[in-house]
Amino acid sequence: MRQEGARLSRRAFTCAGIGAGIGALGLSRFARAQAPVPDAPQNAALAARVDAASHLTLNVTINGQGPFRFVVDTGAERSVIADNVAAALQLPVGPSVTVDGISSRVSAPSVRVERLAFGPFTRRLVMPVLPRLNLQSDGYLGLDALSDARVTFDFAHRQVRIDERSVISPHYALLPRDASHDDAPPDTSAVVRAHGKDGHLRVTDSRVDSVVATAFVDTGAEVSVGNPALYDALKQRNKMLTELGAVMLSGVTGGQLPGVVIPVRRIHLQDILFSDGVLVVADPPDFTTWRLNHRPALLIGLDYLRQFAAVTIDYRDQAMRFELAAVTPHPTPAVSIEQMG
């Protein structure tokens, strides 16, 4: 039953039914972000850890207590907290919210956090409370904590760098390189132009095996996902396209969503080329929310992103920079940079 308060959507998918290389999928969305505490702009490099699902996690304190481990999730418009953490801290109760899962809608409580801190950054938030068993972490940092900044996911050095200072440039190509990789050759990085609102940056001129598609970068997703419209377009161009296996995606609200795994030869994200990869084809409600359920679209998850040394998402400049990692013996998927013009 729908409760009063904001309608939200929060999904952390767990994927089962196919072999290694697919793993768990975390997808997370909220309908409305909240304003951060108006502190002076800061910048910092924060030490991160890698959890079992390959997410980068940060230490946070809540009202001066902690630290707690929060996943940094660029796909979530709103941060969330695990039920055991909220109970242990005896946080004041906020309004009830309706949370849409992959196949069910549940009412979730929320709590008021006066001071959520990570490094020099502080936020005042109302945070939905979700089961620790489903989150598999103390919480998630979403776009309400990050969307006014430039955020760099440094996989090579296990850091998350956040810069709130005014860095807007009218030219995407001027987006600064990752300072920790300045000694890399100039052809090992690429800037991808994007646009969007509420922190969700989309790349509308991506191509998946010649099919034009809209792509999102989601650091909360362990695997990359294409929608049924993309799958249909791929099948029209390749009658021999075969499915590699079936998967079942389990959501934080207890529902499940079926999916299939398909091979993809090439994914172009402007000048970035992924080759010999896979996608999970599924129909989470996110694509409908973004009005993309009838247009080819995909989420680029950690199975593709961790092929890079660092990924920078600049929400102010609406651009992303990708820094190539050192070549591994058999990267899957393979990744390269091509000047497409």
Secondary structure as UniProt FT lines:
FT   STRAND          7..9
FT   STRAND          14..16
FT   TURN            20..21
FT   STRAND          43..47
FT   STRAND          49..50
FT   TURN            52..53
FT   STRAND          56..62
FT   TURN            63..64
FT   STRAND          65..72
FT   TURN            74..75
FT   STRAND          80..82
FT   HELIX           83..89
FT   STRAND          97..100
FT   STRAND          105..108
FT   STRAND          110..118
FT   TURN            119..120
FT   STRAND          121..130
FT   HELIX           132..135
FT   STRAND          139..141
FT   HELIX           143..146
FT   TURN            147..148
FT   STRAND          150..154
FT   TURN            155..158
FT   STRAND          159..163
FT   HELIX           172..174
FT   HELIX           179..181
FT   TURN            182..183
FT   HELIX           186..188
FT   STRAND          189..193
FT   STRAND          195..197
FT   TURN            198..199
FT   STRAND          200..208
FT   TURN            209..210
FT   STRAND          211..217
FT   TURN            219..220
FT   STRAND          225..226
FT   HELIX           228..237
FT   TURN            239..240
FT   STRAND          245..250
FT   TURN            252..253
FT   STRAND          256..269
FT   TURN            270..271
FT   STRAND          272..281
FT   HELIX           285..289
FT   TURN            290..291
FT   TURN            293..294
FT   STRAND          297..300
FT   HELIX           302..305
FT   TURN            306..307
FT   STRAND          308..314
FT   TURN            315..318
FT   STRAND          319..324
FT   STRAND          334..337
//
